[in-house]
């Protein structure tokens, strides 16, 4: 027991004398975590959102799309914030918000 009681106060004294200069080092892990989160989560999400907005702006008649609800159809008409889709063999026309369009279906070549 006597060995440990002599060791602990000797280690605590040097740590107290370094208090002020250690502040930058103590914030480094937080800064590093933010940088990692930015490059792994925030930046890719912004790129996906920008690509989706660009896809919505370039929608035109005849494009095959999938809505966020899973409905597949062909764009029949495009307005400012609305899209009319032609769905099924009976060519039923449905009106959707542009934001409901999830993806543009690539034509098979």
Order of alpha helices (4+ residues) and beta strands (2+ residues): alpha-alpha-alpha-beta-beta-beta-beta-beta
